[in-house]
Amino acid sequence: MRVMAPVRSAAEVAPLCEAGADELYCGVAPSWWEERYGGAWASRRDPRAAGVADLGELDRIVSLAGNRPVHVALNAARYPDGAVGELAEFGRHLLREHGVSALIVADLELILTLTDQGLGPRLHVSSLATVTNGSAAAFFRELGASRVILPRHLTLPEIRACLVPGLEYEVFLLNDGCVFEEGLCATTHALGPFCLGDGPGTEGVGARALEEYELWKWTLSNCGCRTSRGYPLAPCGLCALPAFRRMGITSLKVVGREASPERKRASVDLAARAVRLAEAGGEPDEIREAVVALRGARSLCDGAHGCYYPGVWHRGGRGAPGAVPC
């Protein structure tokens, strides 16, 4: 299992690699993109807050990464008319001239354009393509894609049901929640994540329910970007690592291209420590206790409030004691 770390600048590469990153991913837009397509984003994240500045900076990231692969996200869920052909050409340029290992893509037209050009082996299907079953995974395998990134809302049994031979799989491990299934959401964060606001319909809801609802929203939004003992408080799937090891999951995504360098490094360090425990045969309870010892915030684990995969054993939480259901 490999830890996939977000990166935005060359200055972040060495600290992330020292913390335990095995792969890096980033977003970069063509220099002409904004002039031609205005506010449409080339990837899911705001390029001003999360993107690599330019191709020169990308070259420095690839060079400093050494033998660690660098993947570039061109994973907006959809694009303006006429953009796909130009973006496919840009993607080919990244692969051939800038040392990028793979492209992370969500839009089906862009996927088809790239695979028709024989670039499937260097194509990772984004979680925004919403692969939620084995048939969907097999479809992208037949197109030639080499990896599928599974959506963050899948349970462990649902992840197992997606696994078909001939593909690598990547799952969410740490940071960033979403109220909706992101790949099926037609909204944009350009005006802020209104999905975390309070709309009509909360009248008459009990105080305890509202308290739990507020905690849920706070957790999904990275616990207000707070840290504890230097480690991030955020949605987390570290206890599921033994299950992922048994499933043969390839890559473990640490989310946060727009996060501070310090938060990225601490996230990768925490993930890498947990992976080492899992690779040595550690089970969920051992990993959980090690994480709590480092990070604190036991209440987030006890109530499974911050858990990507709440079916894993949680004392006092939604998961029943016993084996991981995979």
N, C-alpha and C positions, 0 to 999 in steps of 0.2 A: 504494500500500500504506500502511495506517495502523497505527500502533502503539497497541495496546489495553493500558491500564495499570490495575492494581488499585488501589483506593482504599478507605480505611476511615474517614477523617475529613476535614473541611474543611481542616484545616491541611496536609494532604498535596497538595491540588489544585495550588496555584501551583508548588511544586517539581517536580511531575510534568509539568505543562504546559511549564515552562521546560526540562525535560530532553528534551522531544520527544514527549510523549503526544498523540495525536490523538483518542483515545476513552478513556473511563473506564468501569470496571465495578465493582460492589460488591454486597454482600448486605445486605438489611434484612428483619427479620421484623416481623409485626404485633405491636402491644403486647400483645394478648391471646393470642398463639400458645402461649407456654409454659404458661399457666394451663389452656388447653384440651387441648393435645397433648403436654404433658410434655417428655420428652427428644428427641422427634422434631425434626429440623432442617427449617427452611423452605428452606434451600439446602444445597449439598453441604458447605460449610464450617461449622465450629463457630461459632455466632453470637457466643460470648463472646470468641473469639480472632480472628475475622475479620470480624465484622459491623459495619455502621454502627449507632451507638447508638440512633437513633430517627429519626422522620420530620423533625423539626426539623433534625437534622444533615444528612440527605439533602437538604433544601431548600437548605442552605448550600453543599453540594457542587455541586448543579446550578447555583446562581447563580454561584459562582466559576468553574465550567467554561466559562461563556460560550457560545460557539457549538460547543463540543466536546460531542458526545452522551454522555450518561450512561446506562448499561444496568444493570439490576438483575437479579441471579440469583435465581430461584426454582426451583432446579434439583436438588433432591433427587431421587433415582432413583424414589422411591415415597413415598406419604403415608398416614397413618392414615385409617380409614374416616371419611367426612364432611368431611375437610379440604379436598378439592379445590374444592368450590363456594365455600367461604369464601376460599380463597387466590386463586381467580380474581377474586372481587370486590375483594380487596386489590390485585391486579395492575392491574385497571381503574382503581382509585383512584390508583395510582402514575402511570399514564400520563396520566390526565386532570387530576389536581390537583397533581401534584408535578414536572412537567416531565421525567419519565423518557422517554427516547427509545425504549427497547425492553426487553422482558423476555426473559431467558435461561431456557429451560424444558426439562426432560428428561422428566418423567412424561407418558405418552401421554394419559391421561385429562385432565390439565390442559391439554395442547396442544389437544386436541379441544374442550374447553370454551371456551378462548379464541378459537380459530379460528371456532367456531360463532357467536361474538359479533362476528365481523368484525374481530378484532384481529390476524389473521395478518400483515399488513404490518409490525406492530411486535413480531413474535415471532422470536427467534433460537433455533434448536434446539440445545440443549446437546450437548457432546461425550458426555455420559452417555446420550444417546439412541442412541449407537453407530451412526452412519451410516457404513457401510463400503463402499458401492457406489452406482452411479448410480441404481439403481431405488429405493433407500431415499431418496436425495436428492429424486428426482422425486415420491415419495409426499408428502413434507413440502411441496414446492413446490405440489402440487395442493391441499393443505389451506390454502395461503395464506401459509405462513411466508416471511420475506424473507431469512433467513440460516441457514446450517448451519455449526456449529462441528465440525470434524472431529476424531476421536479422536487422541490423541498417538502411538499405535503404528503408524499407517499409514505406509507407505513413499511415496516420491515417485510411483512409478508407480500405486500404489493411490489416492493423492490425485487424480491426473489422472483415473483411472477413475470417481471420484465426481462429477466436474464435469458439470453439466447446465445449459443456459441458463436464465435467469430467476431465479437465486439468487446471493446473495453468499456468500462462503466465508471462514471464519476458521480459522487453524491455530495450533498451539502454536509458540512461538518460543524462549522462555527460561524456565528454572526449573521445578522439580517434575517428578520422574519417578514412575512407578507400576509395581509388580511385575506387576500384572494389567491386563487391559483394564478400565478403571475403570467403564464403564457396565455391564459384565457381572459386576461384583463385588458380592456380597450382604453384604459386611461393613461395619462402621462403624469409624471411628477414635476413637469415644467412649472406648474402653479402650486406645487406643494402636494404632499400625500393626503388628499382630503379623506381617504378611506380610514384614516386614523382619527378623524374628527367625530364629534357627536352630532348625529342627525336626528330627525324626528323618530319617535318610537320608544324612547326611554322613559316616557312618563309612566308612572305606576310600577316601575321595576323596583324590586326590593333593594334595600341598602347593601345587603351582602352580595347580591348579584352584580350590582353596579361596581362594588369594590373589586370583585374578581374580574369584571370586564375592563376596568381601568388598569389593573395589573397586567392583564393579557395584552392590552394595547401597548403599555409601557415596555413589556418584554419584547414584543415584536419590533419595536423601534429601538432595539439595541439598548434597552434599559437606560434611555437618555444618554447613551454613550459614556456611561459611568464605568469606572474600573474598581476593582477591589484587590488590594495588595499588588497593584501594578498589572493585573490581568483583566481582560474585558469581561463585563457582564453583558450577556447577549444570548440569543437562541443557540443551542448547543446539542451536538449529537455524539459527544465523546464516548458515552457509555455503550453506544452501538458498535464500536470498533471491533470487538470480537466477532460479532455477527457479520460485519463487512469482510473481515479476514476470511471467515469460512465461506462466504459467498464468492470470493475472488474479486472484490471491487478493486479497481486499479488506482483511482485518484480520489482524494478527499479535499473538497473545496473549502478554503477559508475565504469568506466573503469580505469585501470592503475596499474596493479600488479607491474610493473617495476618503477613506479613513486616514488618520494621521500616521506618520511613519512609526511612532511609538506604539500605537494600537495594533498596527499590522504586525510588528515584530513580536509583541507580547502574545498575540493570537497564534502566530505560527509556533512560537516556543511552547505554548500550552498544548497545541495540537500534536507537535512532534513528540513531546513527553508522553502523551497518552498513546500515540501510535507505538512507541517503543515498548510500553507496557503490554499492549495488545499483541504485538509481534512476539513477545516473550511468553505468551500464553495467559496473560492476565484476563480476568473475566469482568463483567460490568461493575460488580460491587467494588472490586479492587481499584479499577480505574476511577470510579466515582469518588471513592475516598481519597485517592491521590489528588484528584482535581480540586476537591473541596479543601484539602490541606494546603494547596497552593493558592487558590483563589478565594476561599471562603464562600460566603453566600449560599450556605447549605439550604436555606429555605427555597431557593429556586429549584433545587433538585428534589427536595422532599415533596413539593407539590407538583412536580413535573411542569412547572410554569414556563421554564425556559427550554423545554425538551423538543427537539425535532422529531424524535422517535419514542413517544411515551410508552410504547409496549415493552421497552427494556425495564428491568427491575427497578422500582422506585419505592423506597420505604415511605409509606404514607401517601403515595401519589396514585396516579391513575393506573399505572402498571402493576399487575399482580406479581408477588414474589414467584420466582421460578426461572425456568430456562427462557432465553430470548426466543421469541416466536418466529423463527426463520427457517 
